[in-house]
Amino acid sequence: MKYKLALTITALTTHFAFTLAAMDLPIASGSFTAARDSLTNYSCPEWFRDAKFGIWAHWGPQAVPRAGDWYARNMYLQGSPQYESHLKNYGHPSTNGYKDIIPLWKAEKWDPDALMSLYVKAGAKYFVSMGVHHDNFDLWNSKFHSWNAVKMGPHRDIVGDWKKAAQKYGMRFGVSEHLGPSFGWYAPSHGYDQFWEPGARLGIPYDGADPKYAELYHPANNEPFRWGPSWYATNSAWHQEWFNRIKDLVDQYQPDLLYTDGGIPFGEVGRSLLAHFYNANEAAHGGKLEAVYTFKDLGTGEFIPHAGVEDVERGVMKDIQPLPWQTCTSIGDWFYSDGFKYKTTAEVVHMLADIVSKNGNMLLNVVLYADGSLPPEPRQFLDEMTDWMAVNGEAIHDTRPWKIFGEGPTVTTAGSFKEDTSYTSEDIRFTQSKDGRTLYAIILGVPTEPVRIKTLASEKIANVALLGSDKRMDWKLEADTLVIQPVVPWPSKFAVAFKITLKQ
């Protein structure tokens, strides 16, 4: 029995080694290799630490049905709301599938310059374009995949046009790739209706089972798909395709930031891509690494601490982190969805202050209609965020964490998908200038009573000012509290920030 097991392990090891040896994984020359230890030499650049707030266009053909995230998969799950919506609006998925949604995405009102202008005014310092979602549709002029936005749909280089707009406004530019899970994610498109209901066609294969659409829906496979280790398929041909396409994305657009929706995919394959991204960026910046790679520690793929920037999806950290990190979240659903409840500007501001106080950045998806225009709620948010940042941006941008992140009665729950914390005006978050001479206290609300900050009672304070106001503040140090009298009216909505000069 031991002999047979040893033979099996040897055979698997030999097959794996042969598979990797047979793959083409070119890496630009430079400081990094695909070895784990090499990637831990990464150091986050100052631009990302200074930026604090980025805006993301998590946008593509899945916005067309106005039915939210994961539409391209869920429309093939009989009984799901997206299946029912598709059946009603577009026909049965055996004949009218996701391939028929793609031509309907025309982006006819999309003006990246005008949008980027709004994003900059709202305080964003970097912008991220969707590169490819799980739907396996590339939003750039892809050299390795014919299902792309230049050849069909809007017939535009979405990534390229976003980059031009970002550069015009002096923004750092990033791309997001969600491609790795696609191979197993699309499995329902190869299925069929399995129970009777109005409109069902029992046993008739969906259009994903048609071999002529295999480039979009992938060949039939038995790869499991679920959250965790099976997020990524084991198919080596798929690993090579992923590497080719994401390397093409990186090489064509030379982004400052690359976002992966999960851990590093496919072991050495993903590490090779990451090493190539870093080395190519170093070469483009005279030997100085300016690249940021964000990835997740959720048991999906490989997570190597210090190899990049940890991303927390729709969640926060509990305390100040020693390394820079990022929250990715959305003002609404990930793709436009009718009736979805949007975050308020107050909720975004409070969450942003909490994140920044803990050494993090926020990357916020501002939802777009399929035609590229802004729904009214995201437009209102951008206008309100512009007003708030004009007054309080000093307490956010170019700051660093203080010795503690804050105080107050509200306790945040750390981790992904745990972002629904409601703050009060008794909750306070601290940031400080990079030289440590100025402390900012951000009140997560608009106080009606004197502001009481217990943490600062023992600090040597030279002055207290209110951002957005030239009024002389009435403040005093009591035995255990700094007490600041309120002003009427406060200079901003949602949250107010005090600029506190400490005695040197």
C-alpha positions in Angstrom: 0.0 0.0 0.0 2.8 2.4 0.9 4.6 1.5 -2.4 1.5 2.3 -4.4 1.0 5.6 -2.6 4.6 6.5 -3.2 4.2 5.8 -6.9 1.1 7.9 -7.1 2.8 10.9 -5.3 5.8 10.5 -7.6 3.6 10.4 -10.7 1.7 13.5 -9.6 4.9 15.4 -8.7 6.4 14.4 -12.1 3.3 15.5 -13.9 3.2 18.8 -12.1 6.8 19.5 -12.8 6.3 18.6 -16.4 3.3 20.9 -16.7 5.3 23.8 -15.3 8.3 23.0 -17.5 6.1 22.9 -20.5 4.6 26.4 -19.7 5.9 29.6 -21.1 6.2 32.1 -18.2 8.6 34.8 -19.3 9.6 37.3 -16.6 11.2 40.7 -17.3 14.7 40.9 -15.8 14.9 42.7 -12.5 15.0 42.3 -8.7 12.2 39.8 -8.4 11.8 36.1 -9.3 8.8 33.7 -8.9 10.3 32.4 -5.6 8.2 33.3 -2.5 11.2 34.6 -0.6 12.0 37.0 -3.5 8.5 38.5 -3.5 8.6 39.2 0.2 11.3 41.9 -0.6 8.4 44.1 -1.8 8.0 47.5 -0.2 4.8 49.6 -0.8 5.6 52.9 -2.6 4.9 56.3 -1.0 2.4 57.4 -3.6 0.0 54.7 -2.5 0.4 55.5 1.2 -0.2 59.1 0.4 -3.2 58.6 -1.8 -5.7 57.1 0.7 -8.7 57.2 -1.6 -9.2 55.7 -5.1 -12.2 55.2 -7.4 -12.9 52.1 -9.3 -15.0 51.4 -12.4 -16.2 47.9 -11.7 -18.1 48.1 -15.0 -18.7 45.9 -18.1 -21.4 44.0 -20.0 -22.9 42.6 -16.7 -24.3 46.1 -16.1 -26.7 45.7 -19.1 -29.4 43.6 -17.4 -29.5 46.0 -14.4 -29.6 42.9 -12.2 -26.3 43.1 -10.2 -23.2 41.1 -9.7 -22.3 37.7 -11.1 -25.1 37.9 -13.7 -23.1 35.9 -16.3 -23.1 32.9 -14.0 -26.4 33.3 -12.1 -28.5 33.7 -15.3 -27.8 30.0 -15.9 -28.9 28.9 -12.4 -32.5 27.9 -12.8 -34.7 29.5 -10.1 -32.3 32.4 -9.3 -33.6 35.9 -9.6 -31.2 36.6 -12.5 -32.3 33.5 -14.3 -35.9 34.7 -14.0 -35.0 38.2 -15.1 -33.1 36.9 -18.1 -35.9 34.6 -19.2 -38.4 37.5 -19.0 -36.2 40.1 -20.7 -34.0 38.3 -23.1 -35.3 34.8 -23.7 -34.2 31.3 -22.7 -30.5 30.7 -22.0 -30.4 27.8 -24.3 -30.7 30.2 -27.2 -30.2 33.7 -25.8 -27.3 33.5 -23.4 -24.6 35.9 -22.0 -23.0 36.0 -25.5 -26.2 37.9 -26.5 -25.9 40.4 -23.7 -22.4 41.5 -24.7 -23.5 43.2 -28.0 -26.0 45.2 -26.0 -23.2 46.9 -24.0 -22.5 49.9 -26.1 -21.3 52.4 -23.6 -22.8 55.1 -25.8 -22.8 57.8 -23.1 -19.4 57.0 -21.6 -17.2 60.1 -21.3 -14.1 59.0 -19.3 -12.6 62.6 -19.3 -15.8 64.1 -17.7 -16.0 61.2 -15.2 -12.4 61.5 -14.2 -12.8 65.2 -13.6 -15.6 64.4 -11.1 -13.5 61.7 -9.4 -10.5 64.0 -8.9 -12.8 66.7 -7.4 -14.2 64.1 -5.1 -10.7 63.5 -3.7 -9.6 60.3 -5.5 -5.9 60.1 -6.0 -5.9 56.9 -8.0 -8.3 55.3 -10.5 -8.7 51.6 -11.3 -10.3 50.2 -14.4 -11.9 46.8 -14.6 -9.6 44.7 -16.9 -11.6 41.5 -17.0 -14.3 40.1 -14.7 -15.2 36.4 -14.2 -17.4 36.8 -17.3 -14.2 36.2 -19.4 -14.7 39.4 -21.4 -11.6 41.5 -21.8 -12.0 45.3 -21.7 -8.9 46.1 -23.7 -7.4 45.3 -27.1 -6.5 41.8 -26.1 -3.9 39.9 -28.1 -5.0 36.6 -26.8 -8.8 36.7 -26.6 -11.2 37.7 -29.3 -14.1 38.3 -26.9 -13.0 41.8 -26.0 -14.4 45.3 -26.0 -12.5 46.5 -29.1 -13.9 43.8 -31.3 -17.5 43.8 -30.0 -19.9 45.6 -27.6 -18.7 49.3 -27.4 -15.9 48.7 -29.9 -13.6 50.8 -27.7 -10.4 50.2 -25.7 -12.1 50.7 -22.3 -8.9 50.2 -20.3 -6.8 52.4 -22.7 -9.4 55.3 -22.7 -9.7 55.2 -18.9 -5.9 55.4 -18.7 -5.7 58.4 -21.0 -8.3 60.2 -18.8 -6.4 59.3 -15.6 -3.1 60.6 -17.0 -4.8 63.8 -18.1 -5.8 64.5 -14.5 -2.5 63.4 -12.9 -4.1 60.2 -11.4 -2.2 57.0 -10.7 -3.8 54.3 -12.8 -4.6 50.7 -12.0 -6.4 47.7 -13.5 -8.3 44.8 -11.9 -8.3 41.2 -13.0 -10.9 38.7 -11.8 -10.1 36.2 -14.5 -8.6 33.3 -12.5 -11.9 31.8 -11.2 -13.6 32.1 -14.6 -12.9 28.5 -15.7 -15.0 26.9 -13.0 -17.3 29.9 -12.4 -18.9 29.5 -15.8 -19.8 25.8 -15.3 -23.6 26.6 -15.1 -23.6 27.8 -18.7 -23.0 24.2 -19.7 -26.0 23.0 -17.9 -29.8 22.8 -18.6 -33.2 23.3 -16.9 -33.7 20.5 -14.4 -37.2 21.2 -13.1 -40.4 22.4 -14.6 -41.6 26.0 -14.3 -43.2 28.5 -16.8 -40.7 29.0 -19.6 -38.4 26.1 -18.7 -37.0 23.8 -21.4 -36.2 20.7 -19.5 -33.0 18.9 -20.5 -32.1 21.3 -23.4 -28.5 22.5 -23.0 -27.7 26.1 -22.4 -25.7 28.0 -25.0 -22.5 27.5 -23.0 -22.5 23.8 -24.0 -22.1 24.7 -27.7 -18.5 24.1 -28.6 -18.4 27.1 -31.0 -18.7 29.4 -27.9 -16.0 27.6 -25.9 -13.7 30.6 -26.1 -16.2 32.6 -24.0 -17.7 29.9 -21.8 -14.6 27.6 -21.6 -14.5 24.0 -22.7 -16.7 21.6 -20.7 -14.9 20.6 -17.5 -15.4 19.1 -14.1 -13.6 21.7 -12.1 -15.3 22.4 -8.8 -16.1 26.0 -8.0 -16.7 27.3 -4.5 -15.2 29.8 -2.2 -11.8 28.6 -0.9 -9.2 26.5 -2.5 -11.5 25.6 -5.4 -11.9 29.2 -6.4 -9.1 28.6 -9.0 -9.2 25.7 -11.4 -6.3 23.2 -11.7 -6.3 23.1 -15.6 -2.8 23.9 -16.7 -3.9 25.1 -20.2 -6.1 27.6 -18.4 -3.2 28.7 -16.2 -1.2 29.5 -19.3 -4.1 31.4 -20.9 -4.5 33.4 -17.7 -0.8 34.3 -17.6 -0.8 35.3 -21.3 -3.8 37.6 -21.0 -2.9 39.3 -17.7 0.7 39.7 -18.9 -0.7 41.3 -22.0 -2.8 43.6 -19.9 0.2 44.6 -17.8 2.5 45.1 -20.7 0.2 47.1 -22.9 -1.0 49.5 -20.2 1.8 49.5 -17.6 -0.5 50.1 -14.6 0.7 51.5 -11.3 -1.6 49.1 -9.6 -2.8 45.5 -10.3 -5.7 44.1 -8.4 -6.4 40.4 -8.2 -9.8 39.1 -7.0 -8.4 36.5 -4.6 -5.0 35.2 -3.6 -2.2 34.9 -6.1 -3.5 32.5 -8.7 -2.0 29.1 -9.7 1.1 28.9 -7.6 4.3 29.5 -9.6 2.3 30.8 -12.6 0.8 33.7 -10.6 4.1 34.4 -8.8 5.8 34.6 -12.2 3.2 37.2 -13.4 3.7 39.2 -10.2 7.5 39.1 -10.5 7.1 40.3 -14.1 4.8 43.1 -13.1 7.3 44.3 -10.5 10.3 44.0 -12.7 8.7 45.8 -15.6 7.6 48.6 -13.3 11.1 49.0 -11.9 12.5 49.2 -15.4 10.0 51.9 -16.3 10.9 54.0 -13.3 14.6 53.9 -13.4 15.1 51.0 -11.0 12.6 52.4 -8.4 9.6 50.1 -7.7 6.4 52.2 -7.9 4.0 49.2 -8.4 1.2 48.1 -6.1 -0.3 44.6 -6.2 -3.4 44.1 -4.1 -4.6 40.6 -3.3 -6.8 38.9 -0.7 -6.2 36.5 2.3 -9.4 34.5 2.0 -8.0 31.0 1.4 -8.4 31.5 -2.4 -5.0 31.0 -4.1 -1.7 31.9 -2.4 -1.4 34.7 0.2 2.2 35.8 0.8 2.6 38.5 3.5 4.9 41.3 2.5 4.6 40.3 -1.2 2.0 43.0 -1.9 -0.9 45.0 -0.3 -3.6 43.0 1.4 -7.1 43.9 0.1 -10.2 43.5 2.4 -13.4 43.2 0.4 -16.3 45.2 1.9 -14.6 45.3 5.3 -12.1 46.9 7.6 -9.3 46.0 10.0 -9.7 46.2 13.8 -6.6 48.2 14.6 -3.6 50.0 13.0 -1.8 47.6 10.7 2.0 47.6 10.4 1.8 47.4 6.6 -0.4 49.5 4.2 -3.6 47.7 3.2 -6.7 48.5 1.2 -10.5 48.1 1.5 -12.3 47.5 -1.8 -16.0 48.3 -1.6 -18.8 49.7 -3.7 -21.3 52.5 -3.3 -23.9 50.0 -4.5 -23.9 46.6 -6.1 -20.7 45.7 -8.0 -22.6 46.1 -11.2 -25.7 48.3 -11.6 -28.7 46.8 -10.1 -32.3 48.2 -10.0 -33.5 48.9 -6.5 -30.1 48.3 -4.8 -29.6 50.4 -1.6 -26.7 52.8 -2.0 -24.3 53.8 0.7 -24.8 57.4 1.9 -22.0 59.9 1.7 -21.8 59.9 5.5 -21.3 56.1 5.5 -18.5 56.4 3.0 -16.8 59.3 4.8 -17.0 57.5 8.2 -15.6 54.3 6.7 -12.8 56.1 4.9 -11.7 57.9 8.1 -11.7 54.6 10.0 -9.7 52.9 7.3 -7.1 55.7 7.0 -6.7 55.9 10.7 -5.6 52.2 10.6 -3.0 52.6 7.8 -5.4 51.7 5.0 -6.7 53.0 1.7 -10.3 52.9 0.3 -10.9 51.8 -3.3 -14.5 52.6 -4.0 -16.6 51.4 -7.0 -18.8 54.3 -8.2 -21.5 52.5 -10.1 -22.2 53.3 -13.7 -25.2 52.5 -15.9 -24.4 50.2 -18.8 -24.3 53.3 -21.2 -21.5 54.8 -19.1 -23.5 57.5 -17.4 -23.9 58.0 -13.7 -27.1 57.0 -11.9 -28.5 59.9 -9.7 -27.3 58.4 -6.4 -23.6 58.0 -7.4 -23.7 61.5 -8.9 -25.1 63.0 -5.7 -22.4 61.2 -3.8 -19.6 62.6 -5.9 -21.0 66.1 -5.5 -21.2 65.7 -1.7 -17.8 64.1 -1.5 -16.3 67.0 -3.4 -17.7 69.4 -0.9 -16.5 67.3 2.1 -13.0 66.8 0.7 -12.6 70.5 -0.2 -12.8 71.2 3.6 -11.4 68.0 5.2 -9.1 66.4 2.6 -6.0 67.6 4.6 -6.9 65.1 7.3 -7.0 62.3 4.8 -4.4 62.7 2.1 -0.7 62.4 2.8 -1.3 61.4 6.4 -0.1 58.5 8.5 -1.6 56.7 11.5 -1.1 58.2 14.9 -0.2 56.2 18.0 -3.8 54.9 18.3 -6.5 54.9 15.6 -9.3 56.5 17.7 -11.8 56.4 20.5 -15.5 56.1 21.0 -18.3 53.7 21.9 -18.7 52.0 18.5 -16.7 48.8 18.0 -15.9 47.8 14.4 -16.0 44.1 13.3 -12.9 43.2 11.4 -12.9 41.1 8.2 -14.3 40.9 4.7 -18.0 41.5 4.1 -18.5 43.2 7.5 -18.8 46.8 6.6 -22.1 47.8 8.1 -20.9 49.7 11.1 -23.0 52.7 12.2 -20.9 55.4 13.8 -21.9 58.3 16.1 -20.5 61.8 16.7 -18.8 60.3 19.8 -16.6 58.2 17.6 -13.3 59.9 16.7 -10.5 58.8 14.3 -6.9 60.2 14.4 -4.5 60.8 11.6 -1.3 62.8 11.6 0.9 64.7 9.1 3.9 62.7 7.9 6.3 64.9 9.9 4.3 64.2 13.1 3.8 67.8 13.9 0.1 68.0 13.2 -2.6 65.7 14.6 -6.1 65.5 13.0 -9.2 64.4 15.0 -12.0 63.4 12.7 -15.4 63.4 14.4 -17.6 60.8 12.7 -20.7 62.9 12.7 -21.8 66.5 13.3 -21.7 67.2 17.0 -24.5 69.2 18.8 -22.7 69.1 22.2 -19.1 69.9 23.2 -16.6 67.5 21.7 -14.8 65.5 24.3 -11.6 63.7 23.4 -10.2 61.7 26.3 -7.2 60.4 24.5 -5.7 63.9 24.2 -6.0 65.0 27.8 -2.3 64.0 28.4 -1.0 65.6 25.2 0.8 68.9 25.1 -1.4 70.9 22.8 -0.4 74.3 21.4 -3.5 75.0 19.3 -6.8 73.6 18.1 -8.3 74.7 14.8 -11.3 73.5 12.8 -10.8 72.6 9.2 -12.9 74.8 6.9 -13.2 77.6 9.5 -11.1 80.6 10.6 -13.0 81.0 13.8 -10.9 80.8 17.0 -11.9 77.6 18.8 -12.9 77.6 22.4 -11.1 74.6 23.9 -9.6 73.6 27.3 -7.9 70.6 28.9 -9.8 69.2 31.8 -8.5 66.4 34.1 -9.1 63.6 31.7 -10.5 65.2 28.5 -9.9 67.8 25.8 -13.1 69.7 25.5 -13.9 71.7 22.4 -17.0 73.8 22.2 -19.2 73.4 19.1 -19.6 76.0 16.4 -22.7 77.0 14.5 -22.9 76.2 11.7 -20.3 73.5 11.2 -18.3 74.0 8.0 -19.1 70.5 6.6 -21.6 67.8 6.7 -21.2 64.1 7.6 -18.0 64.5 9.7 -15.8 67.4 11.0 -12.1 67.5 11.5 -10.0 69.3 14.0 -6.4 70.3 13.3 -4.4 70.0 16.5 -0.9 71.4 16.8 1.2 69.7 19.4 4.0 71.3 21.3 7.4 70.1 20.1 
